[in-house]
C-alpha cells in the first residue's frame, strides 16, 4: 500500500483507494502488531539479480534513479501509524526471500498472520506461499486486498479457497476485528 500503487503513481492500482480505509481501520486498531512491507525497486534500469535486471530494463521509469522517491513511501493514512507499526523493505515480491521477516518473527509467539494489501496476484501471493511453507495460520482479509487485474484477483481468491483451504482462511475486516483477542 505504497504511493507507487496509489492514484498518480507509476503502477496505480485502481482498487487501492477502495481498500485503503479497511486496511487503515485494521492496522489502526492494532498498529503495534502491524508490519507493512514496501517494495523497493532497483536503483537503476538493468540492475537486479537474474531476470530482475530484464524487469528493470522494461520498467526503467520505476527505478529509484528515474522516479520521485515519494513513491516508495506508504500511503499517508498508513504512514501515520509508523511507529508503532513497523516497516520491512523488500526488493522482490516476497517478504520472506531476504530473511528479515523470518528474523523479525523468530522467537515471537506469533502463529497467525493477517494479510491485507496489494497485489493479490503478485506480492500477496508471494507472502501467502511463504507463510504457508512456514506453517503460519493465515487469514486473508477479503475486503482489504486489491489487484490491478480483477480477473487475476478473482482467480487467486478462488485458488486460495479451493487449493489452500486447509492453510488459508478468508474473513472481512469486521470479522477479523470481532475475533481478535
N, C-alpha and C positions, 0 to 999 in steps of 0.2 A: 504494500500500500504506500508506494513512493510517488513523488511528483513525476517520475518517469512515466507512470501509468495513468496519471490524472489528466483531466481535460487540459489541452495545451501542451502536454508532454509529448516527447517524440514517439512513444509507444502507448498512446492513450487507449485505455480500456473503457468503453462506454459504460459498463456496469459498475465500475469502481466507485463512482459518486453515489450510486444507488445503495451499495452495500456498506459504504463508509459509516453511516450512522449506527448500523448494527454492530460493526466492529468497534467503533468508539464506545458504545454502551457496554459491550462485553469487557473490553480492555480497561475501560474506566472504572468498572466495578472491582476489578482485580489487577490493578496496574502493577502492584508489587510482584505479581505472579505472571506477568506478561513479558514475552520475549518477541520483539519484532525482528524480522530478518530483512536485510537490504541487499539487493542485487547490485553489486558494484561492477560496472563494465570495465573492460580493458582500458589501459591508459591511452593507447594509440591504435589506429587501424592495423590489422595484421598481427597484433600481439595475442598471446594466449597459447596454451598447450594444444597440440594436435589440431583438430578441426575447429577449435575456438579461434585460431588465427584466421581461418577462412570466414568464420562467422563475423568476426570484427572487420574484415575487409568488406563484407556485404553491408554491415551496419556501421560504417565508418563514422556516420554522424552521431552515433550513440556511444562514442568513446569519450573518456574524460577530457581528452585534448580538444574535442570538437563540440562539446555541449556545455551548457551552463551547469556548473556544479550543483546548483539547487535541485536539479532533477534527481539526484541520488538521495535527497532527504525524504523523510517520511512526510505524508500529507499533514498539514498543520494541526488538524484536530488530534492526530495521534502523536505528533511530535511533542505536544504539551504534556504527555503522560510520562515522558522520559526525563529524568528518573521519576519515580522508582522503577518504571518499566525499563527493561534492558534492550539493547540493540546488538544484533550479531550481523556483521558484514560477511557476505559470501561472494565469490567470484564465478560461481556456476549455479545451476538451478537448485541443486540440493544443498541444504544447510548441514548435511552430515559429512560430506566429502572431505572437507578440510580439517575435521576433527575437533573444532572448537565447541560445537554443540554437545558432542559426547563429553567433552571435558566439563562443560557447564552443568550437565545433568549427572555426572558421576558423583556418587556418594550422596545424592539428594534422595529424598524418599518419593520422588515423582514417579508415578506409574501410569499416568494418564496425560495425554496431550490433546488439547482442544485447538483445532486448526481452522483458521479463517484466512481470507485474503485472496490473492490472485497470483497467477492464473491457474484455474482449476486443472488445466491440462498441461501445465508446464511445472512451475515451481511448487504448486500444491501437490501435484503428482509425485515429484521427487521427494518431497517431505513425507508424504504418506508412505511411500515404499520403504524409505529408510526407517521410519518409525515402526512399521510392521516388522521389518527384519530384526529390529532391536527388541521386539516383544511388548511395546507400549500398548496400552489401551488407547484407542484413537477415536476421537469424536470430531466429525466434520460438521461445522455449523452451516447448514444449508442456505440460510438467508444472509450469510456473511462470506460467501465465496463468489468469485466472478472470473470471467474469461472474456477475451476479445472475440471469441467464437462461441455463439450459443450452441451450435451443433456439437462441438467437441466438449463443451461444458456438460451438456446433457449426456453425451456418450460416457464421459468419465464418471458422472454421478451414477449412471446405470452400472458401470463396471464396479465401482465401489460397493454398490448394493448387492450385486449378483456374485461377483467373483471373490470379494473380500468381506463377505457378510459376517464371518467369524472374527475378523480383526478390525473392522471399521464400523462405527456406529454413526448414525446421522441424527441431528437434532437441530431445532431452531435456537436462536439466541434466547428466547423466552424459556424454552425447555432447559437449556444449559444453566441459566441463571436460577431457575427454580430448583435444580438438582445439585447446585454447587454448595458444598458444605464447608 
